[in-house]
Amino acid sequence: MNDVSSIVFAIYSRRLMVMLVLLGSVGTGIFYTQQTPSEYLSVAKILIPATSPTVSLKTEGGNIPNGPIVPDQNEDLRVGVIGIIRSGAVHDRVAKALPGINPKTIRKNVIGDIGSDSFLHVLAYAKTQEEAAMLANAFSEAFQDEMQAILESSPRRTLESFIAREPMAWQQFSQYSTELVSYLEGANFTDLEVEAVNMLAQRQAVQRQIEALELQHSSNLAQRPVYKQLFESRPEFIVTGQLLSENSVYKSSLERSSKLATELALKKLELTDKHPEIVRLTNELSMVQARMSQQAEMTHSSSTMSQDPQALSFMQRMVEIDIAEASYDSQKAIFEKTASQLDSKLQSVPAYRADVSLINAQITQARHHAEDISARRAELEFHLTHGLRFTMSNEYTKALPEKALALPTPIGIMIFSTLAGLIVGILAAVVSELVKQMRLRSPY
């Protein structure tokens, strides 16, 4: 309590000193305000979204965001952004864009920081509002360009690699295709699978012809002796026609019988059956009819003979067998030669098929590889042409001259000068009192 009263007494007893120091500080502030021009602070904001906008060629899912674009609050990302700002690359871009401003001034008067709203704040100090806004906006654009350049560096290197590799990939595909055509020409094949199926069908048909020829040959060898035996057992000629005629005695007896029958019928009209004339005619008619029955057979007049048709058929069959046997050896030789040629070609088909399959697999792989490179190259060109923007800004986030703040403000200088003078005056009064007390205790 004594210490507090001593301090208050020291300040009060030296109030003139305190007032003089206070007045001196305020006067110095007024002088500084009049002599030192104010600087202006302009702020530009840059949005670093939590999810970067993308462009997809295959689906609209990547083109339509799932929600609003909001600032990224990832602390690691913030540290990385601040590191890029302090690396000097952005300051160099601003110096190239604004050659009239000293690069040291840019490094000194432009800083970047993450604000409480999670936006990247670009703070620029300058002597005029326009210059401060210009510096802030230039730094903001330079930072976004630098971020885009960093973002595009890897895709551009990849694109250069694809551009260099694409002609080689298509050349490799063309080389394999040419190799397949040359191989098929050398193998006398146009379509290996189709021709292999056709050759196999031809080989089976030739084999069936050979088997049919052998079967026919065996059948001919078995049939000819039988036909020969049958032919030899047949007569050379056979009766094919006979001419028969009636007996002349039979004819005269027939005439006599008719005449007696007529006469008998007339007599029966006049006479009785017991009459001698009726009995005579009846007996004579019986005798004539008996003679007719004995002479009723036809008499052989002439005969016609010709070659046996069955023997001719047997002989014709033997001739056909002989003709077929005469061509057996030549037909069999032709069939066997054709079969041998087809077998030779068919034996080489597995090797040809393996080679063609290998070349086709190489062609397919080379085509897929070339198509993938072309597709990736086209997609990268599309994305790089439209730009890969990692940051976002608009007219509402740009620095405006009319919104630039003057630093320091005259009121702020006066408040600071007053507080500083008051504090220094009080300290001076306290120090003087302490010195006085020390001298009273120890004058020497």
Summary of the structure (lengths in Angstrom):
residues: 444
radius of gyration: 68.9
end to end distance: 29.1
largest distance: 235.1
contacts: 1187
relative contact order: 0.16
helix: 71%
strand: 10%
